[in-house]
Amino acid sequence: MNKDTLKRKHSSLNQSKFISLRLLPLALLILGFLAVAMSIGTSRISGKQLENFGIADALMDIQILTTTSHLWLEESLDGDTNTDIGQILDDINLAIQLAERS
């Protein structure tokens, strides 16, 4: 290889490095925008999950209140004198209130 060929290869390598260094800020800017977009999307998904969790929690409370009230009411109807009808009605009313709010 002669000197001219080596100079051309060396200058083309320097030029390609220069181009890649010029594109580096643009690549970082694009990655920054993508990171912000992903963060916003994650925040929205998190908010929706929190809302759904509140509804699921209320439904679980309604199920527990109505089930236990039903069982205590059956015990009372079968002649158990230790059951408190007032507590049963309070639990049913609380379940109804939770259902109306959900």
N, C-alpha and C positions, 0 to 999 in steps of 0.2 A: 504494500500500500504506500502510496506517496503522501506527501504532506497535504496536498489539496483535498484528497479524499478524507483524510482524518479531520481536517478543519470543517468540512461540510457535515460530517457525522457529529462532530462536537457542537457545531452551531445549531443543528437540528435538535439535538438533545436539550440544549439550553432553551431553545424556543418552545419545545413541548413542555418543559418544566415551568416556563414563564406563563404559558397558557393555563396550565393546571393551577398555578398559584393565583391567577386572576379569577378563576372560577370558584375558588375556595370560599370567598365571602358570600357569593350567590348561593352556593350549596348550603352554607350555614344558615343563611336567611330562610331558605326554603324549609330546612329542618326545624328551625325555630317556629315558623308558622304552623307546620304540621304538629309540633308539640303543643302549641297553644290550642289548636283545633281539637286534638285528642283530650286535652285537659277539660275543655268546655263540654265535650261530649260525655266524658266520664262524670262530670258534675251533674249533668242533666239526668243521666241514667241513675245516679245515686239518689237524686231527689225523687224520682219516680218509684224506686225501690222502697224508699222510706215511707212514701205515701201508701204503697201497697202493703207494707208491713203493718202500718196502723190499722188498716181495714182488716187484715188477717187476724191481728191481735184482738180486735173488737169481736169478730166472728167467733173466735175461740172462747172468749168470755161469755158470749151469748149461749154457745153450745153447752158450756159447763154449767151455767146458771140454770138453764132450762132442764138439763138432764138431772141435776141434783134436786131441783124443785119437784120434778116429776116423780123421782124415786121417794122423796120424803112425803109427797102427797099420797102415793100408793100405800106407804107404811101407815099413814094416818087413817086412810080409808079402810085398811085391814084391821083397825082397832088399836093401833099403838098410841097410847096416851102421852108418851114422852115427846112427841113431835110438836113443834111450835108452828101453828098455822100462820101466824103473823110473819114469821121469818120466811116461810115459803112464799107468801104473797109479796113480801118485800123483794125477794130474789127474782120473782117473775116480773115485777114492775121494773126492776133494774135492767133485766134482759130486754124488756120492751123499750126502755129509754135508750139503751145502747143500739138497738136495731133502728130506731128512728134517727139517731145521730149519724149512723154509718151511711 
